[in-house]
Amino acid sequence: MTSTLVFDPTVYALMAIEKAAYRFSDRFTSVIETTQGGLQVTLKPKRADMSEETRQAALDDFQTEVLDQNLREKIKLETAPTRNLILAHAFSRTGLVGQ
């Protein structure tokens, strides 16, 4: 039994959904499509004997993982300048830069 989830592309990044789908690849096969309604994810359980309760819990976990990955992407973008400055400073002291 397949399940379809739709995510608003103005809220969720495609990369976050792809990362979540990869993290759940042991439980579901997934197809991600862009539709007029948003980013549509169709999930099919890999185990045919998965109970409805287990499937619903896994779908809830998937949605939580999408949120988590989305926040990670936002933090990554927000902290990129600081991270790059720290890395530049660290490598400037190695003697690797400027040779």
DSSP file (Angstrom, degrees, kcal/mol; ACC not computed):
  #  RESIDUE AA STRUCTURE BP1 BP2  ACC     N-H-->O    O-->H-N    N-H-->O    O-->H-N    TCO  KAPPA ALPHA  PHI   PSI    X-CA   Y-CA   Z-CA
    1    1 A M              0   0    0      0, 0.0     2,-0.2     0, 0.0    42,-0.0   0.000 360.0 360.0 360.0 121.3    0.0    0.0    0.0
    2    2 A T        -     0   0    0     42,-0.2     2,-0.4    40,-0.0    42,-0.2  -0.536 360.0-154.8 -87.8 155.5    1.5    3.3   -1.1
    3    3 A S  E     -A   43   0A   0     40,-2.6    40,-3.3    -2,-0.2     2,-0.5  -0.970   3.6-150.8-127.8 144.6    1.2    6.6    0.8
    4    4 A T  E     -A   42   0A   0     -2,-0.4     2,-0.4    38,-0.2    38,-0.2  -0.969  11.2-175.8-121.4 128.5    1.5   10.0   -0.7
    5    5 A L  E     -A   41   0A   0     36,-2.9    36,-3.5    -2,-0.5     2,-0.5  -0.940  10.2-154.5-118.1 143.0    2.7   13.1    1.2
    6    6 A V  E     -A   40   0A   0     -2,-0.4     2,-0.4    34,-0.2    34,-0.2  -0.978   7.7-165.6-122.1 130.2    2.8   16.6   -0.2
    7    7 A F  E     -A   39   0A   0     32,-2.7    32,-3.0    -2,-0.5    -2,-0.0  -0.920  26.1-116.9-116.2 139.2    5.2   19.3    1.0
    8    8 A D    >>  -     0   0    0     -2,-0.4     4,-2.9    30,-0.2     3,-1.7  -0.615  18.4-149.3 -73.1 119.6    4.9   23.0    0.3
    9    9 A P  T 34 S+     0   0    0      0, 0.0    -1,-0.1     0, 0.0     5,-0.1   0.646  95.7  62.4 -69.7 -12.3    8.0   24.0   -1.7
   10   10 A T  T 34 S+     0   0    0      1,-0.1     3,-0.1     3,-0.1    -2,-0.1   0.635 117.1  29.9 -82.1 -12.6    8.0   27.5   -0.1
   11   11 A V  T <4 S+     0   0    0     -3,-1.7     2,-0.4     1,-0.2    -1,-0.1   0.764 120.0  48.6-108.5 -43.3    8.5   25.8    3.3
   12   12 A Y  S  < S-     0   0    0     -4,-2.9     2,-0.3     4,-0.0    -1,-0.2  -0.859  74.5-132.5-111.1 135.3   10.5   22.7    2.6
   13   13 A A     >  -     0   0    0     -2,-0.4     4,-1.7     1,-0.1     3,-0.3  -0.595  16.5-130.0 -81.5 142.6   13.6   22.4    0.4
   14   14 A L  H  > S+     0   0    0     -2,-0.3     4,-2.6     1,-0.2     5,-0.2   0.891 109.6  58.4 -56.9 -40.7   13.8   19.6   -2.1
   15   15 A M  H  > S+     0   0    0      1,-0.2     4,-2.4     2,-0.2    -1,-0.2   0.877 103.2  52.5 -58.8 -38.9   17.2   18.6   -0.8
   16   16 A A  H  > S+     0   0    0     -3,-0.3     4,-2.2     2,-0.2    -1,-0.2   0.904 110.3  47.3 -64.6 -41.4   15.7   18.1    2.7
   17   17 A I  H  X S+     0   0    0     -4,-1.7     4,-2.6     2,-0.2    -2,-0.2   0.902 111.6  50.9 -67.4 -40.8   13.0   15.8    1.3
   18   18 A E  H  X S+     0   0    0     -4,-2.6     4,-2.2     2,-0.2    -2,-0.2   0.910 110.4  49.1 -63.1 -42.2   15.7   13.8   -0.7
   19   19 A K  H  X S+     0   0    0     -4,-2.4     4,-2.3     2,-0.2    -1,-0.2   0.906 111.8  48.8 -64.9 -40.8   17.8   13.4    2.4
   20   20 A A  H  X S+     0   0    0     -4,-2.2     4,-1.6     2,-0.2    -2,-0.2   0.918 110.0  51.6 -64.2 -42.6   14.8   12.1    4.4
   21   21 A A  H  < S+     0   0    0     -4,-2.6    -2,-0.2     1,-0.2    -1,-0.2   0.896 110.4  49.3 -61.4 -39.6   13.9    9.7    1.6
   22   22 A Y  H >< S+     0   0    0     -4,-2.2     3,-1.6     1,-0.2    -1,-0.2   0.917 108.1  52.9 -65.0 -42.9   17.4    8.4    1.6
   23   23 A R  H 3< S+     0   0    0     -4,-2.3     3,-0.4     1,-0.3    -1,-0.2   0.796 114.1  43.6 -62.7 -27.8   17.4    8.0    5.4
   24   24 A F  T >X S+     0   0    0     -4,-1.6     4,-2.6     1,-0.2     3,-1.9   0.230  78.8 109.9-101.0  13.1   14.2    5.9    5.1
   25   25 A S  T <4 S+     0   0    0     -3,-1.6    -1,-0.2     1,-0.3    -2,-0.1   0.651  71.4  63.1 -67.0 -13.3   15.3    3.9    2.1
   26   26 A D  T 34 S+     0   0    0     -3,-0.4    -1,-0.3    -4,-0.2    -2,-0.1   0.702 116.6  28.6 -79.0 -18.6   15.5    0.8    4.3
   27   27 A R  T <4 S+     0   0    0     -3,-1.9    19,-2.7     1,-0.2    20,-0.5   0.714 125.4  27.6-110.4 -30.3   11.8    1.0    4.9
   28   28 A F  E  <  -B   45   0A   0     -4,-2.6     2,-0.4    17,-0.3    -1,-0.2  -0.958  58.0-138.1-134.9 148.9   10.3    2.6    1.8
   29   29 A T  E     -B   44   0A   0     15,-2.6    15,-2.5    -2,-0.3     2,-0.4  -0.841  38.8-158.0 -92.2 148.1   11.0    3.1   -1.9
   30   30 A S  E     -B   43   0A   0     -2,-0.4     2,-0.4    13,-0.2    13,-0.2  -0.964  24.1-165.9-136.1 147.8   10.2    6.7   -2.8
   31   31 A V  E     -B   42   0A   0     11,-1.9    11,-2.8    -2,-0.4     2,-0.5  -0.998  13.2-161.3-128.2 125.6    9.3    8.8   -5.8
   32   32 A I  E     +B   41   0A   0     -2,-0.4     2,-0.3     9,-0.2     9,-0.2  -0.932  16.3 171.6-111.6 127.8    9.6   12.5   -5.5
   33   33 A E  E     -B   40   0A   0      7,-2.9     7,-3.1    -2,-0.5     2,-0.6  -0.968  32.9-127.0-135.0 149.2    7.7   14.7   -8.0
   34   34 A T  E     +B   39   0A   0     -2,-0.3     2,-0.2     5,-0.2     5,-0.2  -0.867  40.2 168.0 -93.5 122.9    6.9   18.3   -8.5
   35   35 A T  E >   -B   38   0A   0      3,-2.9     3,-0.9    -2,-0.6    -2,-0.0  -0.745  52.6 -98.3-125.2 174.2    3.2   18.8   -8.9
   36   36 A Q  T 3  S+     0   0    0     -2,-0.2     3,-0.1     1,-0.2    -1,-0.0   0.809 124.7  54.6 -62.8 -28.3    0.9   21.9   -8.9
   37   37 A G  T 3  S-     0   0    0      1,-0.3     2,-0.3   -29,-0.0    -1,-0.2   0.654 122.4 -95.0 -80.3 -16.1    0.1   21.0   -5.3
   38   38 A G  E <  S- B   0  35A   0     -3,-0.9    -3,-2.9   -30,-0.1     2,-0.8  -0.959  72.4 -14.8 139.2-157.3    3.7   21.0   -4.2
   39   39 A L  E     -AB   7  34A   0    -32,-3.0   -32,-2.7    -2,-0.3     2,-0.5  -0.767  67.2-157.8 -86.3 110.5    6.5   18.4   -3.7
   40   40 A Q  E     -AB   6  33A   0     -7,-3.1    -7,-2.9    -2,-0.8     2,-0.5  -0.783   9.0-167.7 -98.3 128.9    4.8   15.1   -3.8
   41   41 A V  E     -AB   5  32A   0    -36,-3.5   -36,-2.9    -2,-0.5     2,-0.6  -0.968   3.3-163.3-117.6 121.0    6.4   12.1   -2.2
   42   42 A T  E     -AB   4  31A   0    -11,-2.8   -11,-1.9    -2,-0.5     2,-0.5  -0.921  11.2-167.0-104.8 122.1    5.0    8.6   -2.9
   43   43 A L  E     -AB   3  30A   0    -40,-3.3   -40,-2.6    -2,-0.6   -13,-0.2  -0.925   8.3-171.6-115.2 130.0    6.3    6.0   -0.4
   44   44 A K  E     - B   0  29A   0    -15,-2.5   -15,-2.6    -2,-0.5   -42,-0.2  -0.981  28.5-120.0-121.0 122.6    5.9    2.3   -0.8
   45   45 A P  E     - B   0  28A   0      0, 0.0   -17,-0.3     0, 0.0   -18,-0.1  -0.307  10.2-145.6 -59.3 139.6    6.8    0.0    2.1
   46   46 A K  S    S+     0   0    0    -19,-2.7     2,-0.6     1,-0.1   -18,-0.1   0.772  86.6  67.2 -76.4 -26.3    9.6   -2.5    1.2
   47   47 A R    >   -     0   0    0    -20,-0.5     3,-1.2     1,-0.1    -1,-0.1  -0.858  68.4-159.0 -98.6 123.0    8.0   -5.1    3.5
   48   48 A A  T 3  S+     0   0    0     -2,-0.6    -1,-0.1     1,-0.2    -2,-0.0   0.749  91.3  58.4 -69.1 -23.6    4.6   -6.3    2.3
   49   49 A D  T 3  S+     0   0    0     -3,-0.1     2,-0.3     2,-0.0    -1,-0.2   0.215  72.5 134.3 -94.2  16.1    3.7   -7.5    5.8
   50   50 A M    <   -     0   0    0     -3,-1.2     2,-0.0     1,-0.1     0, 0.0  -0.494  55.2-127.2 -68.0 127.2    4.1   -4.1    7.4
   51   51 A S     >  -     0   0    0     -2,-0.3     4,-2.7     1,-0.1     5,-0.2  -0.284  16.9-113.9 -71.4 160.8    1.1   -3.4    9.7
   52   52 A E  H  > S+     0   0    0      1,-0.2     4,-2.6     2,-0.2     5,-0.2   0.890 117.8  51.9 -61.3 -40.1   -1.0   -0.3    9.3
   53   53 A E  H  > S+     0   0    0      2,-0.2     4,-2.1     1,-0.2    -1,-0.2   0.918 112.0  45.1 -64.2 -44.0    0.2    0.9   12.8
   54   54 A T  H  > S+     0   0    0      2,-0.2     4,-2.3     1,-0.2    -2,-0.2   0.902 113.0  51.5 -66.0 -42.0    3.8    0.4   11.9
   55   55 A R  H  X S+     0   0    0     -4,-2.7     4,-2.3     2,-0.2    -2,-0.2   0.923 110.8  47.6 -61.5 -45.6    3.3    2.1    8.5
   56   56 A Q  H  X S+     0   0    0     -4,-2.6     4,-2.4     1,-0.2    -1,-0.2   0.896 111.4  50.5 -64.9 -40.4    1.7    5.1   10.0
   57   57 A A  H  X S+     0   0    0     -4,-2.1     4,-2.3     1,-0.2    -1,-0.2   0.901 110.9  49.5 -63.3 -40.1    4.4    5.4   12.7
   58   58 A A  H  X S+     0   0    0     -4,-2.3     4,-2.2     2,-0.2    -2,-0.2   0.879 110.0  50.8 -66.9 -37.7    7.0    5.2    9.9
   59   59 A L  H  X S+     0   0    0     -4,-2.3     4,-2.3     2,-0.2    -2,-0.2   0.903 110.2  49.7 -65.3 -41.0    5.2    7.9    7.9
   60   60 A D  H  X S+     0   0    0     -4,-2.4     4,-2.0     1,-0.2    -2,-0.2   0.917 111.4  49.1 -61.7 -43.1    5.1   10.2   11.0
   61   61 A D  H  X S+     0   0    0     -4,-2.3     4,-2.4     1,-0.2    -2,-0.2   0.872 108.5  54.2 -63.6 -37.1    8.8    9.6   11.5
   62   62 A F  H  X S+     0   0    0     -4,-2.2     4,-2.4     2,-0.2    -2,-0.2   0.930 107.8  49.1 -62.9 -45.4    9.4   10.4    7.8
   63   63 A Q  H  X S+     0   0    0     -4,-2.3     4,-2.0     1,-0.2    -1,-0.2   0.886 111.2  50.0 -62.7 -38.2    7.6   13.8    8.2
   64   64 A T  H  X S+     0   0    0     -4,-2.0     4,-2.5     2,-0.2    -1,-0.2   0.899 109.7  51.5 -64.5 -40.5    9.7   14.5   11.3
   65   65 A E  H  X S+     0   0    0     -4,-2.4     4,-2.9     2,-0.2     5,-0.2   0.878 107.1  52.9 -65.4 -38.2   12.9   13.6    9.4
   66   66 A V  H  X S+     0   0    0     -4,-2.4     4,-2.4     2,-0.2    -1,-0.2   0.934 110.7  47.6 -61.7 -45.1   11.9   16.0    6.6
   67   67 A L  H  X S+     0   0    0     -4,-2.0     4,-2.4     2,-0.2    -2,-0.2   0.930 113.0  48.8 -60.1 -45.9   11.4   18.8    9.1
   68   68 A D  H  X S+     0   0    0     -4,-2.5     4,-2.2     1,-0.2    -2,-0.2   0.930 113.2  46.0 -60.5 -47.6   14.8   18.0   10.7
   69   69 A Q  H  X S+     0   0    0     -4,-2.9     4,-2.1     1,-0.2    -1,-0.2   0.862 110.8  54.0 -65.1 -35.7   16.6   17.9    7.4
   70   70 A N  H  X S+     0   0    0     -4,-2.4     4,-2.0    -5,-0.2    -1,-0.2   0.919 109.3  47.3 -64.6 -43.6   14.9   21.1    6.3
   71   71 A L  H  X S+     0   0    0     -4,-2.4     4,-2.6     1,-0.2     5,-0.2   0.883 109.3  54.5 -65.1 -37.8   16.1   22.9    9.5
   72   72 A R  H  X S+     0   0    0     -4,-2.2     4,-2.5     1,-0.2    -1,-0.2   0.905 107.8  50.2 -60.9 -41.1   19.6   21.5    8.9
   73   73 A E  H  X S+     0   0    0     -4,-2.1     4,-2.1     2,-0.2    -2,-0.2   0.908 111.1  48.5 -64.0 -41.8   19.6   23.0    5.4
   74   74 A K  H  X S+     0   0    0     -4,-2.0     4,-2.5     2,-0.2    -2,-0.2   0.919 112.7  47.3 -64.3 -43.8   18.5   26.4    6.8
   75   75 A I  H  X S+     0   0    0     -4,-2.6     4,-2.3     1,-0.2    -2,-0.2   0.893 109.2  55.2 -64.4 -39.5   21.2   26.3    9.5
   76   76 A K  H  X S+     0   0    0     -4,-2.5     4,-0.7    -5,-0.2    -1,-0.2   0.918 111.3  44.0 -59.3 -44.5   23.8   25.3    6.9
   77   77 A L  H >< S+     0   0    0     -4,-2.1     3,-0.5     1,-0.2    -2,-0.2   0.903 114.2  49.6 -67.0 -41.9   22.9   28.3    4.8
   78   78 A E  H 3< S+     0   0    0     -4,-2.5     4,-0.3     1,-0.2    -2,-0.2   0.833 117.0  40.0 -67.7 -32.4   22.8   30.7    7.8
   79   79 A T  H 3X S+     0   0    0     -4,-2.3     4,-2.8    -5,-0.2     5,-0.2   0.442  85.6  99.8 -98.6   0.3   26.2   29.6    9.2
   80   80 A A  H <X S+     0   0    0     -4,-0.7     4,-2.9    -3,-0.5     5,-0.2   0.903  81.4  50.5 -55.7 -47.2   28.0   29.3    5.9
   81   81 A P  H  > S+     0   0    0      0, 0.0     4,-2.0     0, 0.0    -1,-0.2   0.921 114.6  43.9 -60.2 -42.1   29.9   32.6    6.1
   82   82 A T  H  > S+     0   0    0     -4,-0.3     4,-2.4     2,-0.2    -2,-0.2   0.924 114.3  49.6 -67.0 -44.2   31.1   31.9    9.6
   83   83 A R  H  X S+     0   0    0     -4,-2.8     4,-2.5     1,-0.2    -1,-0.2   0.912 111.7  48.9 -61.0 -43.4   32.1   28.3    8.8
   84   84 A N  H  X S+     0   0    0     -4,-2.9     4,-2.7    -5,-0.2    -1,-0.2   0.878 110.4  51.2 -65.6 -37.7   34.0   29.5    5.7
   85   85 A L  H  X S+     0   0    0     -4,-2.0     4,-2.5    -5,-0.2    -2,-0.2   0.922 111.0  47.8 -64.2 -44.5   35.8   32.2    7.8
   86   86 A I  H  X S+     0   0    0     -4,-2.4     4,-2.6     2,-0.2    -2,-0.2   0.924 113.9  47.1 -62.7 -44.7   36.8   29.6   10.3
   87   87 A L  H  X S+     0   0    0     -4,-2.5     4,-2.7     2,-0.2     5,-0.2   0.912 111.5  50.7 -64.8 -41.5   38.0   27.2    7.6
   88   88 A A  H  X S+     0   0    0     -4,-2.7     4,-1.8     1,-0.2    -2,-0.2   0.920 112.3  47.3 -61.9 -42.9   39.9   30.0    5.8
   89   89 A H  H  X S+     0   0    0     -4,-2.5     4,-0.9     2,-0.2    -2,-0.2   0.923 112.3  49.6 -63.9 -44.4   41.6   31.0    9.1
   90   90 A A  H >< S+     0   0    0     -4,-2.6     3,-0.6     1,-0.2    -2,-0.2   0.918 114.5  43.6 -62.0 -44.5   42.5   27.4    9.9
   91   91 A F  H ><>S+     0   0    0     -4,-2.7     3,-1.1     1,-0.2     6,-0.7   0.759 103.5  65.6 -75.5 -23.2   44.0   26.7    6.5
   92   92 A S  H 3<5S+     0   0    0     -4,-1.8     3,-0.3     1,-0.2    -1,-0.2   0.768 101.3  51.6 -68.2 -22.6   45.8   30.1    6.4
   93   93 A R  T <<5S+     0   0    0     -4,-0.9    -1,-0.2    -3,-0.6    -2,-0.2   0.458  96.3  69.8 -91.5  -1.9   48.0   28.8    9.4
   94   94 A T  T < 5S-     0   0    0     -3,-1.1    -1,-0.2    -4,-0.2    -2,-0.2   0.672 100.9-122.0 -89.7 -16.7   48.9   25.5    7.7
   95   95 A G  T   5S+     0   0    0     -4,-0.5    -3,-0.1    -3,-0.3    -2,-0.1   0.468  86.6 109.0  86.4   0.8   51.2   27.0    5.0
   96   96 A L    > < +     0   0    0     -5,-0.7     3,-0.7     2,-0.1     2,-0.3   0.796  61.9  74.9 -79.0 -29.1   49.0   25.4    2.3
   97   97 A V  T 3  S+     0   0    0     -6,-0.7    -2,-0.1     1,-0.2     0, 0.0  -0.668  99.3  19.1 -87.5 136.8   47.6   28.7    1.2
   98   98 A G  T 3         0   0    0     -2,-0.3    -1,-0.2     1,-0.0    -2,-0.1   0.597 360.0 360.0  87.1  11.3   49.8   31.0   -0.9
   99   99 A Q    <         0   0    0     -3,-0.7    -2,-0.1     0, 0.0    -3,-0.0   0.425 360.0 360.0-101.9 360.0   52.3   28.4   -2.0
